[in-house]
């Protein structure tokens, strides 16, 4: 997302303006959510705080506590209904229930699927049928289960991305063993069950003075290239003084849902004049205007699958004052693997701001692996670990001695990412992860609230880890901008705002004696990656290597920037409590 190390700080003189103002839209009494569901079928049997429209015929409602989860399904069918939890979104290895109502009698079973055939009935029935009924053309089912059943035939439900699968038929089975094939009435969807996105949480009316600002691309003719990073400059209109951004959401042009991989709204630092830029539209990383070097301070980061984000009631991102962001740069990553030439795009971001200031000013810090060719994932790896280190010296300098409170986080990788986490260390002891997602889905990336705010202070350090599955690759995958390249990043939303923007690392590969004097980036492609010993030796090379700290802030390159250090040793790793007794 933040795609270059800022080594050049630019002071810019004021000249005549040529960057357009962000648009101010009419203010509705209550903002419409981009995730509003179709109002199909009867209402559920009770009020549920969370819901998801799986398709035009299948609506899922749910609620949970610390030990159990309850689902209610409203499905347009008078036949059987199937629903389940799947490790990878496929039928194989999934934990499912199948139920139907026939002649007023409910039929139900907890099952597990071992392949693309009828799931077998579990020996332990851990899903409980609470209610089953037919209402007109619809079947309504309410079921409950423990989050962790300690049953090998079930799939645990944990924080992070959950892949649900569903299917239904228009006819009832003749028996438990004669359930007909569902045909095309089936699907899978990634959902945040235990940490739902903020657009699913209760919203109060917006302040009466709220202003809606739009930063959109201006009918961009997307090149017929695999990857394009397009930048558009915007100027903040006069807001009459300090305001707080309290909400943001994507504006995705219809039909471009898969074209827009991610968008980042940056702001420019220092004395930046909108008239200093020769153009307001350009390729972000191919000969961009030199003056943009001061414009890589992240305000909003969004990626495919993300929806509305609402700040906590006591926090807002400051805009509108002389020292606040005034010139913005919208970066849009167009992912165009078919290299189509007919896309003309006007997608962008929408901000909600108010002069009713909240208690705290928010900020955002990116942590992780620097985006460059030194980030290497070998081929044929089922779970290769990439690590980005935020050293305690960089954090201490960036925070300036104050504590920060992290309230939300956004994990980001590309196509190889499978498990992502942000680890937190204090005085040699590892604390619980700041955030983790053991079922990361490239097509479903959300900024997620933490279950409780996390304090980060001087002496702490962070490590962002991405487990990557490269089993289908035959060559090295490098860090880079394209979705076919990789990233490993974590974006922390926090308060109070500090001067810090980035805390990460770049590996300095240790060269073996036989490669002395050679750049290891030229050596690694010559390896025979089909040889398991080559993989073993590469892992040892990483363990023996050092890291350069990448450490900077708003118009600042910190003293610890490019400082070299060894891989930190974890003296007391965090151990999760095992809720299942040993068999």
Residue pairs with C-beta under 8 A, 6 or more apart in sequence:
1 262
1 264
1 298
1 301
1 303
1 366
1 412
1 487
1 489
1 491
2 264
2 296
2 298
2 366
2 371
2 489
2 501
2 502
3 229
3 284
3 285
3 296
3 371
3 481
4 285
4 296
4 371
5 370
5 550
5 552
6 293
6 294
6 296
6 502
6 552
6 557
7 557
8 293
9 269
9 270
9 293
9 294
9 555
9 556
9 557
10 270
10 290
10 291
10 293
10 294
11 270
11 271
12 270
12 271
12 272
12 273
12 276
12 291
12 294
13 271
13 273
13 276
14 271
14 273
14 275
14 276
15 273
15 275
15 276
16 275
17 235
17 273
17 274
17 275
18 274
18 275
18 277
18 280
19 233
19 234
19 235
19 274
19 275
19 277
19 280
19 327
20 234
20 235
20 280
21 234
21 235
21 236
21 237
22 213
22 214
22 215
22 234
22 235
22 236
22 237
22 328
22 351
23 213
23 214
23 216
24 211
24 212
24 213
24 237
25 212
25 213
25 214
25 350
26 212
27 206
27 210
27 211
27 212
29 205
29 206
30 203
30 205
30 206
31 206
31 212
31 247
31 352
33 199
33 203
33 307
33 308
34 199
34 249
34 250
34 307
34 308
35 197
35 199
35 200
35 307
35 308
37 51
37 52
37 53
37 59
38 53
38 56
38 59
40 56
40 57
40 59
40 74
40 76
41 59
41 74
41 75
41 76
41 138
42 74
42 135
42 136
42 138
42 140
44 61
44 72
44 74
44 140
44 142
45 72
45 131
45 140
45 142
46 72
48 61
48 62
48 63
48 72
49 63
49 196
49 200
49 201
49 202
50 61
50 62
50 63
50 193
50 196
50 200
51 59
51 60
51 61
51 62
51 200
52 59
52 60
52 189
52 191
53 59
53 60
54 60
54 164
54 166
54 187
54 189
55 166
55 187
56 76
57 75
57 76
57 77
57 168
57 185
58 73
58 74
58 75
58 76
58 166
58 168
59 73
59 74
59 75
60 71
60 72
60 73
60 83
60 164
60 166
60 191
61 71
61 72
61 73
61 74
62 69
62 70
62 71
62 72
62 193
63 69
63 70
64 70
64 147
64 193
64 194
67 146
67 147
68 144
68 145
68 146
68 147
69 144
69 145
69 147
69 157
69 193
69 194
70 130
70 142
70 143
70 144
71 83
71 141
71 142
71 143
71 144
72 131
72 140
72 141
72 142
72 143
73 81
73 83
73 139
73 140
73 141
73 142
73 143
74 138
74 139
74 140
75 81
75 138
75 139
75 140
75 141
75 168
76 137
76 138
77 137
77 138
77 139
77 168
77 169
77 170
77 185
78 101
78 134
78 137
78 139
78 170
78 172
79 100
79 139
79 168
79 169
79 170
79 171
79 172
80 98
80 99
80 100
80 168
80 169
80 171
80 172
80 173
80 179
81 98
81 99
81 100
81 139
81 141
81 166
81 167
81 168
82 96
82 97
82 98
82 119
82 165
82 166
82 167
82 168
82 182
82 186
83 96
83 97
83 141
83 143
83 164
83 165
83 166
84 94
84 95
84 96
84 97
84 113
84 119
84 155
84 164
84 165
84 166
85 94
85 95
85 96
85 154
85 155
85 157
85 162
85 163
85 164
85 165
86 93
86 94
86 95
86 155
86 163
86 164
86 165
86 188
87 93
87 94
87 155
87 163
87 439
88 163
88 439
89 163
89 165
89 188
89 190
90 165
90 188
91 113
91 115
91 116
91 119
91 165
92 113
92 114
92 115
92 116
93 112
93 113
93 114
93 155
94 112
94 113
94 119
94 155
94 165
95 110
95 112
95 153
95 154
95 155
96 111
96 112
96 113
96 119
96 165
97 108
97 109
97 110
97 111
97 127
97 143
98 108
98 109
98 111
98 119
98 179
99 106
99 107
99 108
99 109
99 129
99 132
99 141
99 143
100 106
100 107
100 132
100 139
100 172
100 173
101 107
101 132
101 133
101 134
101 139
101 172
102 172
106 129
106 132
107 173
107 176
108 129
108 132
108 143
109 121
109 122
109 125
109 176
110 121
110 122
110 124
110 125
110 126
110 127
110 145
110 154
111 119
111 120
111 121
111 122
112 119
112 120
112 122
112 153
112 154
113 119
113 120
114 120
118 177
118 179
121 176
122 151
122 153
122 154
123 153
124 149
124 151
124 153
126 145
126 146
126 149
126 151
126 154
127 143
127 144
127 145
128 143
128 144
128 145
129 141
129 142
129 143
130 142
130 143
130 144
131 140
131 141
131 142
132 139
132 140
132 141
132 142
133 139
133 140
134 140
139 168
145 154
145 157
147 156
147 157
147 158
147 194
148 156
148 157
148 579
148 580
149 156
150 579
150 580
150 581
157 193
157 194
158 194
158 438
159 194
159 195
159 436
159 437
159 451
160 192
160 194
160 195
160 436
160 437
160 438
160 439
160 440
161 190
161 191
161 192
161 437
161 439
161 440
161 441
161 444
162 190
162 191
162 192
162 193
162 194
162 439
163 188
163 189
163 190
163 191
163 439
163 441
164 188
164 189
164 190
164 191
164 193
165 186
165 187
165 188
166 186
166 187
166 188
166 189
167 182
167 185
167 186
167 187
168 182
168 185
168 186
169 179
169 180
169 182
169 183
169 185
170 185
171 180
173 179
173 180
190 305
190 439
190 441
190 443
190 444
192 446
192 448
195 448
195 449
195 451
197 306
197 307
197 308
197 309
197 446
197 447
197 448
198 308
198 309
198 310
198 447
198 449
199 249
199 307
199 308
199 309
199 310
201 310
203 310
206 246
206 247
206 352
206 354
207 246
207 354
207 356
209 354
209 355
209 356
210 246
210 352
210 353
210 354
211 239
211 243
211 352
211 353
211 354
212 350
212 351
212 352
213 236
213 237
213 350
213 351
213 352
213 353
214 251
214 348
214 349
214 350
214 351
215 232
215 234
215 265
215 328
215 330
215 348
215 349
215 350
215 351
216 232
216 251
216 330
216 346
216 347
216 348
216 349
217 230
217 232
217 330
217 332
217 345
217 346
217 347
217 348
218 232
218 281
218 346
219 344
219 345
219 346
220 230
220 232
220 281
220 332
220 344
220 345
220 346
221 343
221 344
222 228
222 230
222 259
222 334
222 336
222 340
222 341
222 343
222 344
222 345
223 334
223 336
223 341
224 336
224 339
224 340
224 341
225 336
225 339
226 335
226 336
226 337
226 339
226 482
226 484
227 333
227 334
227 335
227 336
227 481
227 482
227 483
227 484
228 283
228 333
228 334
228 336
229 283
229 284
229 285
229 331
229 332
229 333
229 334
229 481
230 281
230 282
230 283
230 284
230 331
230 332
230 334
231 281
231 282
231 283
231 284
231 288
231 292
231 329
231 330
231 331
231 332
232 280
232 281
232 329
232 330
232 332
232 348
233 274
233 277
233 280
233 281
233 327
233 328
233 329
233 330
234 280
234 327
234 328
234 329
234 330
235 274
235 326
235 327
235 328
236 319
236 320
236 325
236 326
236 327
236 328
239 319
239 320
239 353
239 355
240 320
240 355
241 320
241 321
241 355
242 318
242 319
242 320
242 321
242 324
242 355
242 357
243 316
243 318
243 319
243 320
243 353
243 354
243 355
243 357
244 311
244 316
244 317
244 318
244 319
244 353
244 354
244 356
244 357
244 358
244 361
245 299
245 311
245 316
245 317
245 318
245 319
245 351
245 352
245 353
246 310
246 311
246 316
246 352
246 353
246 354
246 358
247 308
247 309
247 310
247 311
247 351
247 352
248 265
248 300
248 302
248 308
248 309
248 349
248 350
248 351
248 352
249 307
249 308
249 309
249 349
249 350
250 260
250 263
250 302
250 306
250 307
250 347
250 348
250 349
250 350
251 347
251 348
251 349
251 350
252 260
252 347
253 260
253 345
253 346
253 347
256 343
256 345
256 347
257 304
258 304
258 335
258 443
259 334
259 335
259 336
259 343
259 345
260 304
260 332
260 333
260 334
260 335
260 345
260 347
261 303
261 304
261 333
261 334
261 335
261 483
262 301
262 302
262 303
262 304
262 332
262 333
262 412
262 445
263 300
263 302
263 303
263 330
263 331
263 332
263 333
263 347
263 348
263 349
264 298
264 300
264 301
264 302
264 330
264 331
265 298
265 299
265 300
265 328
265 329
265 330
265 331
265 349
265 351
266 295
266 296
266 297
266 298
266 299
266 328
266 329
266 330
266 331
267 295
267 297
267 299
267 325
267 326
267 327
267 328
267 329
268 292
268 294
268 295
268 297
268 325
268 326
268 327
268 328
268 329
269 294
269 295
269 297
269 554
269 555
270 294
270 555
272 291
272 294
272 295
272 326
272 327
273 327
274 326
274 327
276 291
277 289
277 291
277 292
278 289
279 289
282 288
282 289
284 292
284 331
285 481
292 329
294 555
295 327
295 329
296 501
297 325
297 501
297 554
298 364
298 366
298 491
298 501
299 317
299 325
299 328
299 364
300 349
300 351
301 364
301 366
301 410
301 412
301 447
301 491
302 349
302 447
303 410
303 412
303 445
304 442
304 443
304 444
304 445
305 441
305 443
305 444
305 445
305 446
306 445
306 446
306 447
307 446
309 408
309 447
311 317
311 358
311 362
312 407
312 449
313 358
314 358
314 359
314 360
315 358
315 359
315 360
315 361
315 362
315 407
315 495
316 354
316 357
316 358
316 360
316 361
316 362
317 361
317 362
317 363
317 497
318 324
318 361
318 362
318 497
319 325
319 353
320 353
320 355
330 348
330 349
332 345
332 347
332 348
333 481
333 483
334 343
334 345
335 483
336 343
337 483
360 405
360 495
360 496
361 495
361 496
361 497
362 493
362 494
362 495
362 497
363 404
363 493
363 494
363 495
363 496
363 497
363 498
363 500
364 491
364 492
364 493
364 494
364 501
365 398
365 491
365 492
365 494
365 498
365 500
365 501
365 502
365 503
366 489
366 490
366 491
366 492
366 501
366 502
366 503
366 504
367 388
367 390
367 422
367 462
367 464
367 489
367 490
367 491
367 492
367 502
367 503
367 504
368 388
368 464
368 487
368 488
368 489
368 490
368 504
369 375
369 386
369 387
369 388
369 464
369 466
369 479
369 487
369 488
369 489
369 504
369 505
369 506
370 388
370 479
370 504
370 505
370 506
370 550
371 479
371 480
371 481
371 487
372 479
372 480
372 506
373 478
373 479
373 480
373 521
374 479
374 506
374 507
374 508
374 509
374 521
375 386
375 478
375 479
375 486
375 487
375 488
375 506
375 507
376 476
376 477
376 478
376 479
376 524
377 384
377 386
377 416
377 468
377 470
377 473
377 476
377 477
377 478
377 486
378 384
378 470
378 476
378 529
378 534
378 535
378 538
379 470
379 473
379 474
379 475
379 476
379 477
379 529
380 470
380 471
380 473
380 474
380 529
380 530
380 535
381 468
381 469
381 470
381 471
381 535
382 469
382 471
383 418
383 419
383 467
383 468
383 469
384 467
384 468
384 469
384 470
385 465
385 466
385 467
385 468
386 465
386 466
386 467
386 468
386 486
386 488
387 463
387 464
387 465
387 466
387 488
387 505
387 567
388 463
388 464
388 465
388 488
388 489
388 490
388 504
388 505
389 461
389 462
389 463
389 504
389 505
389 547
389 549
389 567
389 568
390 461
390 462
390 463
390 464
390 503
390 504
390 505
391 461
391 503
391 505
391 549
391 551
391 560
391 563
391 565
391 568
392 425
392 458
392 459
392 460
392 461
393 549
393 560
393 563
393 565
394 503
394 549
394 551
394 558
394 560
394 561
394 563
395 456
395 458
395 460
395 461
395 462
395 500
395 503
396 458
396 459
397 551
397 558
397 559
397 560
398 498
398 499
398 500
398 503
398 551
398 553
398 558
399 456
399 457
399 458
399 498
399 500
400 498
400 499
401 458
402 457
402 496
402 498
403 455
403 456
403 457
403 458
404 455
404 456
404 457
404 494
404 495
404 496
404 498
405 453
405 454
405 455
405 494
405 495
406 434
406 450
406 453
406 454
406 455
406 456
406 492
406 493
406 494
407 449
407 450
407 453
407 493
407 494
407 495
408 447
408 448
408 449
408 450
408 492
408 493
409 422
409 434
409 435
409 447
409 448
409 450
409 490
409 491
409 492
409 493
410 445
410 446
410 447
410 448
410 490
410 491
410 493
411 420
411 421
411 422
411 435
411 437
411 440
411 445
411 464
411 489
411 490
412 420
412 445
412 487
412 488
412 489
412 490
412 491
413 420
413 440
413 442
413 466
413 468
413 486
413 487
413 488
413 489
414 442
414 482
414 483
414 484
414 485
414 486
414 487
415 442
415 483
415 484
415 486
416 468
416 469
416 470
416 473
416 477
416 486
417 440
417 442
417 466
417 467
417 468
417 486
417 488
418 439
418 440
418 467
418 468
418 469
419 436
419 437
419 438
419 439
419 440
419 465
419 466
419 467
420 436
420 437
420 440
420 464
420 465
420 466
420 467
420 488
420 490
421 433
421 435
421 436
421 437
421 464
421 465
422 433
422 434
422 435
422 436
422 462
422 463
422 464
422 465
422 490
422 492
423 430
423 433
423 434
423 462
423 463
423 464
423 465
423 574
424 430
424 431
424 432
424 433
424 434
424 454
424 456
424 460
424 462
425 431
425 460
425 461
425 462
425 463
425 568
425 570
426 459
426 460
427 459
428 571
428 572
429 571
429 572
430 570
430 572
430 573
430 574
431 574
432 574
433 574
434 450
434 454
434 462
434 490
434 492
435 448
435 450
435 490
442 483
447 491
447 493
456 462
456 492
456 494
461 568
462 490
462 503
463 568
464 488
464 489
464 490
464 504
465 488
466 486
466 488
468 477
468 486
470 477
475 525
475 529
476 524
476 525
476 529
477 484
477 485
477 486
478 485
478 486
479 485
479 486
479 487
479 488
480 486
489 504
498 553
499 553
499 554
499 556
500 553
500 554
501 552
501 553
501 554
502 550
502 551
502 552
502 553
503 549
503 550
503 551
504 549
504 550
504 551
505 547
505 548
505 549
505 550
506 547
506 548
506 550
507 542
507 545
507 546
507 547
507 548
508 545
508 546
508 547
508 548
508 564
509 520
509 521
509 541
509 542
509 545
510 541
510 544
510 545
510 546
511 517
511 518
511 520
511 523
512 541
515 523
524 538
527 534
527 538
528 534
529 535
543 567
545 567
546 564
546 565
546 566
546 567
547 564
547 565
547 566
547 567
548 562
548 563
548 564
549 560
549 561
549 562
549 563
549 564
549 565
550 561
550 562
551 557
551 558
551 560
551 561
551 563
552 558
552 561
